[in-house]
Amino acid sequence: MSTYKDELERAMLELSLKEDTIFLGQSLEYGGIAMAHTFDKIPLEKKVEMPVAENLQLGISIGMSLNGFVPISIMTDGQFQPKVIIRVAFGATHPVNPQEQHLGDFSDAYEKMLKTVEVVRLRDKDEIVEQYLRAYNRKDGVSTILVEGHQF
Protein backbone atom coordinates (compact mmCIF):
# COMPACT_ATOMS: atom_id res chain seq x y z
CA MET A 1 0.00 0.00 0.00
CA SER A 2 1.40 3.39 -0.97
CA THR A 3 1.71 6.39 1.30
CA TYR A 4 0.88 10.05 0.69
CA LYS A 5 4.60 10.70 0.18
CA ASP A 6 4.85 7.81 -2.30
CA GLU A 7 2.03 9.25 -4.38
CA LEU A 8 3.59 12.72 -4.38
CA GLU A 9 6.86 11.22 -5.58
CA ARG A 10 5.00 9.25 -8.25
CA ALA A 11 3.11 12.34 -9.44
CA MET A 12 6.34 14.36 -9.72
CA LEU A 13 8.06 11.51 -11.59
CA GLU A 14 5.10 11.17 -14.00
CA LEU A 15 5.17 14.91 -14.68
CA SER A 16 8.93 14.83 -15.19
CA LEU A 17 8.48 12.29 -18.00
CA LYS A 18 6.48 14.83 -20.02
CA GLU A 19 8.65 16.51 -22.62
CA ASP A 20 7.31 20.01 -21.94
CA THR A 21 7.57 20.08 -18.13
CA ILE A 22 10.19 21.86 -16.03
CA PHE A 23 10.43 22.15 -12.24
CA LEU A 24 11.36 25.50 -10.67
CA GLY A 25 11.85 26.18 -7.00
CA GLN A 26 14.01 26.18 -3.93
CA SER A 27 15.88 23.12 -2.64
CA LEU A 28 14.91 20.89 -5.55
CA GLU A 29 18.39 19.47 -5.81
CA TYR A 30 20.03 20.07 -2.44
CA GLY A 31 17.22 19.55 0.06
CA GLY A 32 16.35 21.81 2.92
CA ILE A 33 12.58 21.94 2.52
CA ALA A 34 10.07 19.32 3.61
CA MET A 35 9.01 18.37 0.09
CA ALA A 36 12.56 18.08 -1.31
CA HIS A 37 12.48 14.27 -1.18
CA THR A 38 9.60 14.24 -3.67
CA PHE A 39 12.01 15.48 -6.37
CA ASP A 40 14.74 12.87 -5.81
CA LYS A 41 13.83 10.79 -8.88
CA ILE A 42 13.46 13.74 -11.23
CA PRO A 43 16.34 14.10 -13.71
CA LEU A 44 18.67 17.03 -12.97
CA GLU A 45 18.05 18.59 -16.40
CA LYS A 46 14.34 18.96 -15.54
CA LYS A 47 15.07 21.02 -12.38
CA VAL A 48 15.87 24.73 -12.12
CA GLU A 49 17.13 25.69 -8.67
CA MET A 50 15.82 29.16 -7.82
CA PRO A 51 16.67 31.71 -5.15
CA VAL A 52 13.94 32.67 -2.70
CA ALA A 53 12.41 35.14 -5.14
CA GLU A 54 8.83 34.08 -5.71
CA ASN A 55 7.87 36.95 -8.02
CA LEU A 56 10.89 36.23 -10.19
CA GLN A 57 10.10 32.54 -10.12
CA LEU A 58 6.47 33.07 -11.12
CA GLY A 59 7.50 35.55 -13.82
CA ILE A 60 9.89 32.98 -15.28
CA SER A 61 7.17 30.33 -15.01
CA ILE A 62 4.71 32.51 -16.91
CA GLY A 63 7.29 33.29 -19.58
CA MET A 64 8.11 29.62 -19.98
CA SER A 65 4.43 28.73 -20.22
CA LEU A 66 4.00 31.30 -23.00
CA ASN A 67 6.78 29.45 -24.83
CA GLY A 68 5.12 26.05 -24.62
CA PHE A 69 6.48 24.69 -21.34
CA VAL A 70 4.41 23.50 -18.41
CA PRO A 71 6.31 24.76 -15.36
CA ILE A 72 5.80 23.11 -12.01
CA SER A 73 6.65 25.97 -9.67
CA ILE A 74 7.50 24.98 -6.10
CA MET A 75 7.25 27.51 -3.27
CA THR A 76 8.65 27.22 0.23
CA ASP A 77 5.43 27.89 2.18
CA GLY A 78 6.97 29.58 5.17
CA GLN A 79 10.20 27.61 5.48
CA PHE A 80 12.15 30.82 5.00
CA GLN A 81 11.39 34.12 6.69
CA PRO A 82 12.91 36.90 4.64
CA LYS A 83 12.36 40.40 5.95
CA VAL A 84 11.30 42.76 3.19
CA ILE A 85 10.20 46.36 3.26
CA ILE A 86 7.60 46.88 0.55
CA ARG A 87 6.81 50.45 -0.34
CA VAL A 88 3.49 50.95 -2.11
CA ALA A 89 1.50 54.06 -2.87
CA PHE A 90 -1.87 54.84 -4.29
CA GLY A 91 -1.86 57.85 -6.52
CA ALA A 92 -3.78 60.93 -7.41
CA THR A 93 -6.15 61.32 -10.35
CA HIS A 94 -4.67 64.65 -11.46
CA PRO A 95 -3.02 65.64 -13.72
CA VAL A 96 -3.44 62.15 -15.26
CA ASN A 97 -5.75 59.37 -14.12
CA PRO A 98 -3.51 56.26 -13.84
CA GLN A 99 -6.54 53.94 -13.48
CA GLU A 100 -7.57 51.61 -10.66
CA GLN A 101 -4.40 49.53 -10.38
CA HIS A 102 -2.58 52.71 -9.31
CA LEU A 103 -5.41 54.49 -7.51
CA GLY A 104 -6.76 51.80 -5.25
CA ASP A 105 -5.76 51.37 -1.63
CA PHE A 106 -5.58 47.58 -1.42
CA SER A 107 -4.44 47.55 2.22
CA ASP A 108 -7.46 45.61 3.47
CA ALA A 109 -6.96 42.91 0.85
CA TYR A 110 -3.24 42.61 1.67
CA GLU A 111 -4.05 42.16 5.36
CA LYS A 112 -6.52 39.38 4.60
CA MET A 113 -4.21 37.53 2.21
CA LEU A 114 -0.79 37.77 3.82
CA LYS A 115 0.12 35.83 6.94
CA THR A 116 3.66 37.02 7.63
CA VAL A 117 3.40 40.61 6.44
CA GLU A 118 2.24 43.59 8.45
CA VAL A 119 0.44 46.35 6.59
CA VAL A 120 1.14 49.86 7.89
CA ARG A 121 -0.90 52.75 6.52
CA LEU A 122 1.11 55.96 6.61
CA ARG A 123 -1.59 58.53 7.29
CA ASP A 124 0.47 61.10 9.21
CA LYS A 125 3.77 62.57 8.01
CA ASP A 126 5.14 62.42 11.55
CA GLU A 127 5.09 58.60 11.55
CA ILE A 128 6.87 58.01 8.22
CA VAL A 129 10.49 57.83 9.39
CA GLU A 130 9.55 55.97 12.58
CA GLN A 131 7.60 53.29 10.68
CA TYR A 132 10.28 52.74 8.03
CA LEU A 133 12.92 52.37 10.74
CA ARG A 134 10.63 50.00 12.66
CA ALA A 135 10.27 47.87 9.53
CA TYR A 136 14.03 47.86 9.08
CA ASN A 137 14.79 46.95 12.70
CA ARG A 138 12.31 44.07 12.95
CA LYS A 139 13.70 40.83 14.34
CA ASP A 140 10.52 38.75 14.11
CA GLY A 141 10.80 37.55 10.51
CA VAL A 142 7.82 39.66 9.46
CA SER A 143 7.93 41.78 6.34
CA THR A 144 6.21 45.15 6.21
CA ILE A 145 4.11 46.83 3.53
CA LEU A 146 4.09 50.57 4.06
CA VAL A 147 1.16 52.14 2.25
CA GLU A 148 1.62 55.76 1.26
CA GLY A 149 -1.20 58.02 0.17
CA HIS A 150 -1.00 60.59 -2.55
CA GLN A 151 -0.30 63.53 -0.24
CA PHE A 152 3.21 64.21 -1.57
Residue pairs with C-beta under 8 A, 6 or more apart in sequence:
2 10
5 37
5 38
8 35
8 38
9 37
9 38
9 40
9 41
12 23
12 38
12 39
12 41
12 42
12 72
13 41
13 42
15 21
15 23
15 70
15 72
16 23
16 41
16 42
16 43
16 46
18 70
20 68
20 69
20 70
21 46
21 69
21 70
21 71
21 72
22 46
22 47
22 48
22 64
22 69
22 70
22 71
22 72
23 39
23 42
23 46
23 47
23 48
23 71
23 72
23 74
24 47
24 48
24 50
24 57
24 60
24 61
24 71
24 72
24 73
24 74
25 48
25 49
25 50
25 57
25 73
25 74
25 75
25 76
26 32
26 33
26 49
26 50
26 51
26 52
26 74
26 75
26 76
26 80
27 33
27 36
27 49
27 76
28 36
28 39
28 42
28 47
28 48
28 49
28 74
29 39
29 44
29 47
29 49
30 36
30 49
31 37
32 79
33 76
33 79
34 79
35 74
39 47
39 74
48 60
50 56
50 57
50 60
52 76
52 80
52 82
54 75
57 73
57 75
58 73
60 71
61 71
61 73
64 71
65 71
78 115
78 116
81 116
81 141
81 142
82 143
83 138
83 141
83 142
83 143
84 143
84 144
85 132
85 135
85 136
85 143
85 144
85 146
86 117
86 143
86 144
86 145
86 146
87 146
87 148
88 106
88 145
88 146
88 147
88 148
89 147
89 148
89 149
89 150
90 102
90 103
90 104
90 105
90 106
90 147
90 148
90 149
90 150
91 98
91 102
91 103
91 150
92 150
93 103
97 103
105 121
105 147
105 149
107 119
107 121
107 145
107 147
110 117
110 119
110 145
111 119
114 145
116 141
116 142
116 143
117 142
117 143
117 144
117 145
118 142
118 143
118 144
118 145
119 144
119 145
119 147
120 131
120 135
120 144
120 145
120 146
120 147
121 147
122 128
122 131
122 146
122 147
122 148
122 149
123 149
125 151
131 144
131 146
132 146
134 144
135 144
135 146
138 144
